[in-house]
Amino acid sequence: MNWRLVAAVGVGVTAFLLASATVTGLLAASIEFSALIGLPVGLLAGAASAAATWIRLWNAPSARPALLGVAAAGYAILSVAAVSYSVSSVRGFVSVERALAVALLVGVVAFALARRRPGRFD
């Protein structure tokens, strides 16, 4: 498996979600359509972080567990959102706080596994 690609895409997804949610939330009180500003900012942040992960950050073996943990958190957020969208009985159970808790747990587990066996992720 190409772990470099998995990490780059996952870090880009995580950066996109984080940047777009932050900018949209900060501008929501003063600008009515704040998502029109937040989404392009998130796209730029996601593309820049994915490129930085692919080009520069993956070359440092000590940074790989953190990169894989951040990537796993982004994938977990997308998975929880997809399940919440597609399974109607889960919608009442899934909240933003629970989705973030699941993402944090998945990211920590991925970080711990990658740190425990670093030679496996080349």
C-alpha positions as CSV (number, residue, x, y, z in Angstrom):
1,M,0.0,0.0,0.0
2,N,1.2,3.5,-0.8
3,W,1.1,5.0,2.7
4,R,2.5,8.3,1.4
5,L,-0.6,8.8,-0.8
6,V,-2.9,7.7,2.1
7,A,-1.3,10.2,4.4
8,A,-1.2,13.1,1.9
9,V,-4.9,12.7,0.9
10,G,-6.0,12.2,4.6
11,V,-4.0,15.2,5.8
12,G,-5.5,17.3,3.0
13,V,-9.0,16.2,3.9
14,T,-8.4,17.0,7.6
15,A,-6.9,20.4,6.8
16,F,-9.9,21.2,4.5
17,L,-12.4,20.3,7.1
18,L,-10.6,22.2,9.9
19,A,-10.0,25.3,7.9
20,S,-13.4,25.6,6.2
21,A,-15.2,25.0,9.5
22,T,-13.1,27.5,11.4
23,V,-13.4,30.3,8.8
24,T,-17.1,29.6,8.3
25,G,-17.7,29.7,12.0
26,L,-15.7,32.8,12.6
27,L,-17.4,34.7,9.8
28,A,-21.0,33.4,10.4
29,A,-21.9,36.3,12.7
30,S,-20.9,39.1,10.4
31,I,-21.3,37.6,6.9
32,E,-24.5,35.8,5.8
33,F,-23.0,33.4,3.3
34,S,-19.8,32.7,5.2
35,A,-19.4,29.3,3.6
36,L,-18.7,31.0,0.3
37,I,-15.5,32.2,1.9
38,G,-14.8,29.3,4.2
39,L,-14.9,26.6,1.5
40,P,-12.3,28.1,-0.9
41,V,-10.1,28.8,2.1
42,G,-10.5,25.2,3.1
43,L,-9.7,24.0,-0.4
44,L,-6.5,26.0,-0.4
45,A,-5.4,24.8,3.0
46,G,-6.2,21.2,2.1
47,A,-4.3,21.4,-1.1
48,A,-1.3,23.1,0.5
49,S,-1.1,20.6,3.4
50,A,-1.5,17.6,1.0
51,A,1.3,18.9,-1.2
52,A,3.5,19.6,1.8
53,T,2.9,16.1,3.1
54,W,3.6,14.5,-0.2
55,I,6.7,16.6,-1.1
56,R,8.4,17.3,2.2
57,L,6.9,15.9,5.4
58,W,6.8,12.2,4.5
59,N,10.6,12.2,4.0
60,A,11.0,12.5,7.8
61,P,10.3,9.1,9.3
62,S,9.7,10.6,12.7
63,A,6.8,12.6,11.4
64,R,5.0,9.7,9.8
65,P,3.0,8.5,12.8
66,A,1.6,12.0,13.4
67,L,0.8,12.4,9.7
68,L,-1.0,9.0,9.7
69,G,-2.9,10.0,12.8
70,V,-4.1,13.3,11.4
71,A,-5.1,11.5,8.1
72,A,-7.0,8.8,10.0
73,A,-8.9,11.5,11.9
74,G,-10.0,13.1,8.6
75,Y,-11.1,9.8,7.2
76,A,-13.0,9.1,10.4
77,I,-14.9,12.4,10.1
78,L,-15.9,11.6,6.5
79,S,-16.9,8.1,7.4
80,V,-19.1,9.2,10.3
81,A,-20.7,11.8,8.1
82,A,-21.4,9.3,5.4
83,V,-22.9,6.8,7.8
84,S,-25.0,9.6,9.3
85,Y,-26.2,10.6,5.9
86,S,-27.0,7.2,4.5
87,V,-28.5,5.4,7.6
88,S,-31.5,7.3,8.9
89,S,-31.7,5.5,12.2
90,V,-28.2,6.8,13.1
91,R,-28.9,10.5,12.5
92,G,-30.3,11.1,15.9
93,F,-27.3,9.6,17.6
94,V,-24.6,11.3,15.6
95,S,-23.7,14.8,16.7
96,V,-20.7,17.0,16.0
97,E,-19.3,16.3,19.4
98,R,-19.6,12.6,19.0
99,A,-18.1,12.7,15.5
100,L,-15.2,14.6,16.7
101,A,-14.7,12.2,19.7
102,V,-14.7,9.3,17.3
103,A,-12.2,11.1,15.0
104,L,-9.9,11.9,17.9
105,L,-10.0,8.3,19.1
106,V,-9.3,6.9,15.6
107,G,-6.5,9.4,15.1
108,V,-4.8,8.5,18.4
109,V,-5.1,4.7,17.7
110,A,-3.6,5.2,14.2
111,F,-0.8,7.3,15.7
112,A,-0.1,4.6,18.3
113,L,-0.1,1.8,15.8
114,A,2.2,3.7,13.4
115,R,4.5,4.6,16.2
116,R,4.7,1.1,17.5
117,R,5.7,-0.4,14.1
118,P,7.4,2.4,12.2
119,G,9.1,0.2,9.6
120,R,5.8,-1.0,8.3
121,F,4.9,2.4,6.9
122,D,7.5,3.1,4.3
